[in-house]
Amino acid sequence: MRALALALVAATLAACGAAPTAPGPAAGPRFVVQEAAANPLVAIRLVFEVGAVDDPPGKEGLAALTGAMLAEAGSAKRTYAELLDALYPMAARLDLHVDRELTTLSGTVHRDNLDAYVDLLLDQVLTPRFDAADFTRLRERALDALTKTLRSEDDEALGKEALEAALYAGHPYGHPVVGTEAGLRAITLDDVRAFHAQQLTQARLIVGLGGGVPPGLADRLRARLAALPATGPARAALPPAPALVGQHLFLVDKPGRSTAISIGHPLGITRKDPDFIPLFLAASYLGEHRTFNGVLMQNMRGKRGLNYGDYAYVEAFVQDGWSTLPLPNILRQQQRFEIWVRPVPADKAGFALRQALYETDRLLKEGIPEAGFEETRDYLLAFSRLWTQDADRRIGYAVDGVLAGGELAAALQARLPTLTRDEVNAALRKHLSTANLVAVLAGPDAAALQAKLLSGEATPLVYDTEGTPAEILAEDKIIEVYPLALDPARIRTVPAATLFDR
């Protein structure tokens, strides 16, 4: 399986562009340019150092709603319908992603349509229409995304957001990017206007240009973007994540037939730390996103058929559309270790929780095996090249490199060939833990599940079919009673219907 994955990666690698230029002058936006003259497409990214951490208290969701008003509403020159009509013949889009610290507006267009596209993009950013009907439509959509989709329909996202809330209670990371119900209802159109004027400044902007960038484009953009305020209010320093002592259980009670599980704890390192790449390899070995390379996926889905997928991360991860690739420009100053167990049948939730901890503990105790280390290193050397396979992704990672002090794909290519198994084992034992963490279980019958887990009773896995190998059944006996260090004082239960209400 791994050999096939490597072959597919190698077969689809795209040539990388030139190295990014240095950031622009101190005054005005910073520019990152990667020219590839033969490419007929031009990728543009406007990355503002603005996100959900900048939401004022009581107005949670303001950053995301402001971003939506730039990308999915009109400008002074045209309505949103007219914007869509103008983009259609260009075969172009205006994409938006708002995260906890960054807001990204991006698009790729054929250079024949570049001038018209740039005008559209800058009109949206510089002179938003701020139409009341657009505001009402987008705010109602955000409320629906929170109160209907997240609370009721998307168990996976609910578990992940609940984990963020548990890890960062009272912290600027502690509410969903989309906002809270009370926060969204409190936001007015005047709040959006003020946030745009105060936060979207030249000092907080990095402009990325990639592909067939024509001469003078950066200068033209710099001149137009000078219409933005030069600076605005300074962002407050982030407080440290709340300290975790012991195993905490956060149960989100919601009707349904399955339970989503997210487990994690804050990390003290980011991409800037020398231990990050060794830890990144360890997480890939434990649970590479949407592949069978990780032992969680192999042992929980492959051998036991528990669910669709089981993954591990050492930094915030957002999947790029329908691909399996990470989305660039979601960097954070503070990161966390996370295990994501996609929904399992509710009666198997206790076993799945125990197995996720069992597999992580085994990695911490035994370390990564030599064969697993070499295979994971080879996989990452190949797979990380796919992250920068086109102009848009290359410029996205180049912008991240400016913010993080180095581009991750390039850093992996440089570090992995000389990385040792001992370095990986030392890093994972230093930074990862199952003793101090939060486990979120979002599913039905929370009270019964809490009682079962607190009792210390076995949570056996019952198979729907016969023929499970004897060695798997023998290991199941160990997992079903794997010890959990739970304390009623560290258990919280919340109805899904009230989560993120304020």
N, C-alpha and C positions, 0 to 999 in steps of 0.2 A: 504493500500500500504506500509506504513512504517513498520507495523507489519510483513508483508511478507518479506520485505527487511532484517529486523532484524533476522528473522528465517533463511533465506538463509545464512546470515553472520555467525550465530551461527553454522549452520550445516557444514560449510566449513572451520572453523578455524583450523589452523595448530599449532602444538606445537612449542613453541619458543625454541631456543637454549640457550646455556649458555650466561651469560653476557659477553660483550666484555672485553678483557684485556686492560690494560692501554696502552697508546701510547708507541712506542719503544724509544730507547735512543735518545739523542739529535742529535748524529751523525748518518747520514743515514736516510733511509725512516722510517716513523712511521708505525707500524703494529697494526692491529685490528684483533683479532682471536676469532672466536666462534666455538668451537668444538662440534660436535654431532656424536659420534663414530658410532652409528647405521646407520647413513645416508651413503648410498653408493656413493653419489654425493659430489663433492667438488666445491665450488664457489670461484672464484678468481676475485678480483677487484683491478685494478691499477688506483687510482684517483690522478691526477696531479692538483695542484692548478694553472692551466694554462687555459686560455680561450680567448674569443674574446676581453676582456679588454686589453690583451697583444698584440693585433695586432698593429704594428707600423703605424703611420699616413701614408696614401697613400697605405698601404698594407692590407687593411681590408679584412679579410677572411684567413689570414695566419695561425692562430691557427687551424681553422677547416680543412684547406687543409693539414696541417702537420699531424693532427690526422688521416685523411683519408689515408695518405701515410703510416701510421703505421698499420692500420687495413685492408686496402683494396688494398695493393700493396705488392710487394715481400720483402724478406729479403736478406742478403748476401748469404744465403745458398740455397734459393729456389725462384722461380718466384711466382707470385700471383696464377697462375693456379696450381702450385705444392702445394701451401699452401692449397688451397681448396681441392685438392685431398687428402692431409694428414688429413684434418679435417673431411672429409666425413665418413670414417669408425669409427671415434670416436663418431659420432652423436653429434658433438660439433660445436660451432661457436665462432667467435671473434667479440664481439659487441662493438660498439663505440658510445659515445655521447659526443659531444663538446657543451658546453654552454658558457655563458658569463664569468664565472669565473673558471669553472672546466672542465677537460677533463677526461673521464672515458673509460677505456678499460676493458672489463669484459667477463667472460665465465663460464659455468658450465660443468663439465665433470665427467664421472664415474671414480672412483679412480683407476680402472684397467688401464685406459689410462692417468692417471694424469702426469706421468713423461714425456711422449711424448708431451702432451698438454703444459706443462710448458715450454719445450724447444721451441716449436713453438711460444708461446706467447712472451718469452723473446728475441728470435731471432728478432721478429718484432719490439720490442721496442728498443733493444740495438744496433742492426746492420741492420737498414732499408736498402733496396736495392737502394732506390732513383733512380729508373730507369726513364729515360726521357719519355718513352712511358706511364708508369703509371702516371707520373705527368701530362702529357698532357691530358690523359683520365679523370683524377679526376678533373683537373681544368675546363675542358669543361663541365663536369657534374655539377660542382658548378655554372658555368655561366648559364647553362640551368635551374637549380633549381631556380636561381634568376630571370632571364629575361623572362623565359617562364612559369614555374610552379607558382612561387610566384606572379608575376605581372599579369598573365593572367588566371590562372586556379584554384588557391586556394584562394578564397575571404576571407575565415575565417582567414587563416594565414596572408594574406595581411593586414587585419584590425588590427590584433594583433601586427604585426611588425611596422605598421604605428603608432600605439599608442606608442610603445617603442620609436620610432624616435621622436615623438612629445613631450613625457615626458622628454626625455634625450637628447635634441638637444645640440651638442657640448660636450657631456659626453661620456665616453668609452662604455656605454650601448647603445649608440644612433644608432648603425648600426647593421644589422642582423648578426647573428653568421656566416652564410655562406659567408658574406662579401658584398662589393659593386662591381658594374660592373667595375669601374675604378681600384679599389683595386685589384680585382682578375686578371685583365689583366696585372697589373704591377708586380705581384708576379712571381719570377723566381725559378727554382729548387735550385739554390744556397741560396735563401732566406729561403726555407724550411729546407735545411741542417743546416743553421746557427740558425734558430729558434729552431730546435730540439736540437742542441748542447748547446744553451744558456738557454733555458727555461725548458726543461724536465730534472730536476735535482733531486737528492735524497732529498734535503731539501723541495721540493715542492710535494713530493710523499707520499701518504698514501696507504698502501697495506692492503686490506681486504681479509681474508680467512675464509670461513664458510663451514659447513657441516662436512663430514668425513675427516677432516684434519689429515693427518698422522704425527707422531712425526718427528720433524726435518725439516718440509717443510718451515717454516718461516726462519730458519737459512740458508737453501739452497738458498732461494730467496734473502735473505739479501746479501749473498756472491756474487751472480750473479749480483744483482742490483748495487753493488759497482762500476761496470763499468760505471755507469752514473756519470756525473760531480757532485761533492758534493754540490756546490751552483752555483748560477748564478746571473744575475742582479736583484736587488730588485724591486719588483712591486711598482709602484708609488701609493700613496694613492689616492683613488677615490675622486673626488670633489663632493660636494653635488649636488643633483638633482636641476635643475633650479626651482626657485620659481614660483608657479602658482597663478595668481590673476584673478578671474573671470572664466566664462565658455568659453572655447576655442573650436572652431569647426575646424576640419581638414577633408576636403573632398578629397577623392581619386577618381578621375574621371576615370571610366573604362567601356567599353561596357558590357552589360549583362542585365539580367532580375531581378536581386536581389541585395540587399544591405546588406553588413555585417557591424555590429556596434560593436565597442569596446570603452568602457568608463573607465576612471580611473584617478588616481592621485598618486603621490609618497606617501609612508608611512615613518614615522620616526622611525618605530620599526621593529625588526626581531624576530626570535624565542627566542632570549636571553632576550627579554623584558617581564616583568610580565603580561603586557596587551595582549601579543600575543595570548594565548590560549582563553581568553574571546573573542577577536576579530575573531579568527579562528572559534569559534562556531557561532558568528553572521553571518559570511560569509556563513557558511554551511546552516544556516536557510534561508538566502536570496537566495542562489543559489548553492547548492551542485552539483558538477560536474556530469553530465549525470545521474541524478536521478530526481524523482518528489518530493523529500523532500523539495526543495527550493521554496519559494513563487514566485520567478521570473518564474520558470518552470511551476508551478501550474497555475499562472494567465495569462502568456503570451502564452504558448503553450496549457496547459490543457484546459483552459476556452475559449481561443480565436483562437487557431490553427495558431498562427502567424508564427511559424517556428519550427525547430527541437529541439532547446535547448537554454536555457538562464541560465547562471551560474555566480557566483561571487567568487573572490579569494582575499586573502590578502598576497600572496607571489607568486613568479613565479611558474607556473604549466606546466608540460609536461606530457601528458598521456603516460603510459607505454604500447606501442604497441597497440593491439586491446582490451586491458582490459579497465576498468574505473579507474584503480589505478594510483596514482601519481608516476612518475619516481623519484627514489632517485638520489642524487648527482647532483642537479641543484641549490644548495644554492647560495645565493647572499648576499653581504654585505648591499645592499640597496634594499628595497622591495617596491611594489606598490599595491594599491587597484585597482581591475579591474572587470568590468562587461563585460561579453562576450555574445553578442546577435548574435547567428548564423544567417546566411542570411535570410532576409525576402523579400517578393515581393517588388520591388522598390517603388510601390505606397503606401506601408504601412510603409516605413522607418520613416517618421515623427512621426507617431503614436507610433511605437516601441521605438524610442528614448525617447519620452515623457513618455511612460509607465515605462521604465527602471528607469528613474529619479523619477517618481511618487512613485514607489514601494520602492525605496531606501529612499526617503524623508519620507514616511510613517513609515518606520522602525526607522529612526532617531527621528521622532517626538513622536511616540507612544511607542517605545521600543519593544523589543521582548516579545510577550505574554507568560504568564506562561506555558500554554500547549505547545506552540512551543518551549520554552526553554527546557522543560523536554524531549520532543520527540527528539529534536536535540541532547541533551546531551546523551540520551540512544543510539541513532543511532551512534554517533561518538565513544562511548565506544566500541561498537561492531565492527563497520566498520574499525576503526584504527588497530584492530588486524589483519585484512587481509593484511595490508601493509607489514607485516613481516611474511607472510605465508610460505615462503620457504627460503632455505639457502641463495640464491642470494639476495633476497630482505632484509633479516635480516642483512646481512653484509653491504649492501648498506646503510641502515638506521643507522647502528652502526658507519660507517664512517662519515655520516652526524653528528652524535652525538658528535664525536671528534671535528669536525669543528665548530659546533654550540654551544658547551658547554652543550649538553644534547640531548638525542634521543627523537624525537617528539612523536612517538607512545607511548613510556613509559611515557613521560611527560603528555600526555592526560589521560592515565590510572590513573596516580597519582592525577592529578589536577581536572579532571571533576567531580568526586563524591562529592567534597566539593565546586565546583564553584556555584555562585549564579547568579540569573537573574539580580540583581542590578549591579554586576560586569560586566556582559556582556553589559548592557545598558550604563554604564559609559564608557566602553572602546570604543564602537562604536561611541558614541557621541563625544568622545575626538579625535578620529583618522580619522573618515570618514566624507566626505563632498560632497555635490552636488553643492556647491557654487563656488568652485575652482577646476576645472577639465578640462580634454580634452575629447571630444567626436569625435571619428573617424567614418566616414561613407564612406565605399568603395563600389561604385556602379555607375550606369549610371546617366546622366543628372544632374551633380553636380551643375551647374549654376541655374537650375530651382529649385532644392531642397534648395539651399542657399537662393534664393529669397523667397521661400515659408516660410522657417523657420524665416527669418528676418522680414517678414511682420507681424508676430504675428497671422496670420490667423489660423483657426482650421485645423487640419490634421486628419479628421475623418477616422475611420476604417469601410470599407465597406465589409460586409460578403458575401461570395460566396453562402451561403445556408441560408435558413430561420430557425426560431425556436430558435434563441439566447435568453436566459432568460432575462426578463425585467430588473432584477437587474444588469446584465452585461451591457446592453445597457445604463442604467442610469449612470453607472460608466464610460463608454466610453465617455459620454458627458463631464465629468470632465477631463479625460485624454487628449482628443483631443485639448483642449485649455490650458493644463497645462503650466504655464509660463516658458519660456526659457530666460535667461538673456544674450542674444547674442549681440555682438557688431561687426560691420564690421571690426574693427581693430584687432579683435581676431579670424578672420576667414581666413583660408588658403586653397587654392585649388591647387592640384597637379595632373597632368595626371599620371595614373598608369605606363605608359610606361617609364616615366622618374624617377620614385621613386627608390631610392638607386642606382642611377647611379654613384655617387661619395661620 
